[in-house]
């Protein structure tokens, strides 16, 4: 299934920041096509040891994940903010769901997270680029992966030039500051109970 098919089926549009990476060919594997190391956040089949604790959603699962998100809010007797159009794109191993709000039409693509344990929705990254950068910083800062690993190096091209410079410097203090800068965790009014 292609990105365009999901958009048509759901009546939602992916933000430009996500679409640009898709159009560059780096999200081809979300369509169910063959995987390559050059892709954004390779899937677990490529090298499970290095894969993050979350997964980008294959496009064939987006509709189901949106249904799950809506159902969980409903079961918890919650209501979505009027006009919100959640568009899930990733989920983690704990069941948390990352999503864009398609109604915002923001080219930077802020990233929201629905936390399964409490049912709250937070703004976790001010942009999709911050999401990518943060998830690259995490394994390096926790000494799970070296900065020169192919997985890290293949993702750096998606970062803003000032963030690429921090990575190129090799300065771990600057990398930690970048990690803190690209994360935000702010409460939202997306759901009321």
C-alpha positions in Angstrom: 0.0 0.0 0.0 1.3 3.5 -0.9 1.2 6.7 1.1 -1.2 8.2 -1.4 -3.6 5.2 -0.9 -3.6 5.7 2.9 -4.3 9.4 2.4 -7.2 8.8 0.1 -8.6 6.0 2.3 -8.5 8.1 5.5 -9.1 11.5 3.9 -5.9 12.8 5.7 -2.7 14.2 4.3 0.8 13.4 5.7 2.8 16.5 6.6 5.4 17.8 4.1 8.4 16.8 6.3 7.3 13.1 6.2 6.3 13.2 2.6 9.7 14.6 1.5 11.5 11.6 3.0 8.9 9.3 1.4 9.4 10.9 -2.0 13.1 10.6 -1.7 12.5 6.8 -1.6 13.6 6.3 2.1 10.2 5.0 3.3 9.6 2.6 0.4 9.7 -0.3 2.9 6.5 1.0 4.5 4.7 0.2 1.3 5.8 -3.5 1.7 8.6 -3.2 -0.8 12.2 -4.5 -0.4 14.4 -2.9 2.3 17.7 -1.2 1.8 20.2 0.1 4.3 19.8 3.6 2.9 16.2 3.8 4.1 15.0 5.8 7.1 15.0 3.8 10.2 15.4 0.3 8.7 13.0 -2.4 9.8 13.8 -5.1 12.3 14.5 -7.7 9.7 17.6 -5.8 8.5 19.5 -5.7 11.7 17.4 -6.3 14.8 20.2 -5.6 17.3 20.4 -2.0 16.3 16.7 -1.3 15.7 15.0 1.2 18.1 12.4 0.2 20.6 9.7 1.7 18.3 8.5 0.9 14.8 7.4 3.1 11.9 4.0 1.8 10.8 3.7 0.1 7.5 1.1 1.9 5.5 -1.1 -1.2 5.5 -1.4 -0.8 9.4 -2.1 2.9 9.6 -5.9 2.6 9.4 -5.9 -0.1 12.0 -3.6 1.9 14.4 -5.8 5.0 14.0 -8.8 2.8 14.9 -7.0 1.5 17.9 -6.1 5.1 19.0 -9.7 6.3 18.7 -11.0 3.2 20.4 -8.7 3.5 23.4 -9.7 7.1 23.9 -13.4 6.1 23.7 -13.0 3.2 26.1 -11.3 5.6 28.6 -14.4 7.9 28.2 -12.3 10.5 26.6 -13.1 13.0 23.8 -10.8 14.4 21.1 -10.3 18.1 20.8 -12.6 19.4 18.1 -11.0 19.4 14.7 -8.1 17.1 15.6 -7.1 14.7 12.9 -4.6 12.2 14.3 -2.5 10.4 11.8 -0.4 7.6 13.4 3.0 6.9 11.9 4.9 4.9 14.6 4.4 2.9 17.8 6.7 1.7 20.5 7.1 -1.6 22.2 5.1 -0.4 25.2 2.1 0.4 23.0 2.5 4.2 22.9 1.5 5.7 19.5 3.3 8.5 17.7 1.1 10.6 15.5 0.9 13.9 13.5 -2.2 16.1 13.6 -3.1 16.3 9.9 -5.4 19.3 10.7 -2.4 21.5 11.6 -1.0 21.4 8.0 2.3 22.4 9.6 5.3 21.8 7.3 7.5 21.1 10.3 5.2 18.2 11.4 5.1 18.4 15.2 5.0 14.9 16.7 2.5 13.9 19.4 2.5 10.8 21.6 -0.4 8.9 23.1 0.9 7.2 26.2 -0.8 3.9 26.8 -0.1 3.8 30.6 -2.0 7.0 31.3 -4.0 7.8 28.2 -2.5 11.3 28.0 -1.3 13.0 24.8 1.8 15.0 24.8 3.7 17.1 22.2 7.0 15.2 22.2 8.9 16.9 19.3 8.3 20.3 17.7 9.1 18.8 14.3 9.6 15.5 12.5 13.2 16.4 12.1 13.5 16.7 15.8 11.9 13.2 16.2 14.5 11.7 13.9 17.4 13.6 15.6 16.3 12.6 19.1 16.0 9.0 18.1 19.5 9.0 16.7 21.0 10.6 19.8 19.4 8.1 22.2 21.4 5.0 21.3 24.7 6.9 21.0 24.3 8.7 24.4 23.4 5.4 26.0 26.5 3.7 24.5 24.3 1.2 22.6 25.7 2.3 19.2 28.8 4.1 18.0 28.4 7.4 16.2 30.1 6.0 13.1 27.6 3.0 12.7 26.0 2.8 9.3 22.5 3.1 10.8 23.4 6.5 12.3 25.4 7.7 9.3 22.5 6.9 6.9 20.0 9.0 8.9 22.1 12.1 9.3 21.1 13.4 5.8 17.6 13.9 7.1 18.8 16.4 9.7 19.0 20.1 9.6 22.5 21.4 8.7 23.1 22.8 12.3 22.2 19.4 13.7 24.5 17.7 11.2 27.3 19.9 12.4 26.8 18.8 16.0 27.1 15.1 14.9 30.2 15.9 12.7 31.9 17.5 15.7 31.9 14.3 17.7 31.4 16.3 20.9 29.3 14.2 23.2 28.3 17.1 25.4 27.0 18.9 22.4 25.2 15.8 21.3 23.5 15.5 24.7 22.5 19.2 24.5 21.0 18.4 21.0 19.1 15.5 22.5 17.6 17.8 25.1 16.8 20.5 22.6 14.9 18.1 20.3 12.7 16.7 23.0 9.9 18.6 24.6 7.1 16.5 26.4 4.5 19.2 26.8 0.9 18.3 27.9 -1.8 19.1 25.4 -5.6 19.5 25.3 -6.0 16.9 22.6 -8.0 14.6 24.8 -10.3 15.5 27.7 -11.7 13.0 30.2 
